[in-house]
Amino acid sequence: MTVNEYISQKFQTFGINLSKADLLDMCLNWKISGEDEMNEDCYGLVSVAIAKFIPSLLLRATSIGESGFSMSWNIDGIKQYYSLACKMYGLKDELSDKPKVTFL
């Protein structure tokens, strides 16, 4: 399985089909080759690339009713996945609406 196939399948579990441009954006931003074979050597980098892409992806998650444009993404699921990935990889959770405490 290639990196592009892996990323696509990870998002498909949330009902999201990525475009080739989305895959290219993730790969270029993190200097990953989408055509490389997915393996444990690139797993961490690919996982971070996926997590970092989620906030921009969710900007598209709008729904217009009355037979207009509609997406059936599992938005809560993707936000929970993102939060977990941020904790696992030490990333700042840009989507968290939890109160933040700063100690001076």
Secondary structure by P-SEA (a helix, b strand, c coil): ccaaaaaaaaaaaacccccaaaaaaaaaaacccccccccccaaaaaaaaaaaaccccccccccccccccccccaaaaaaaaaaaaaaaacccccccccbbbbcc
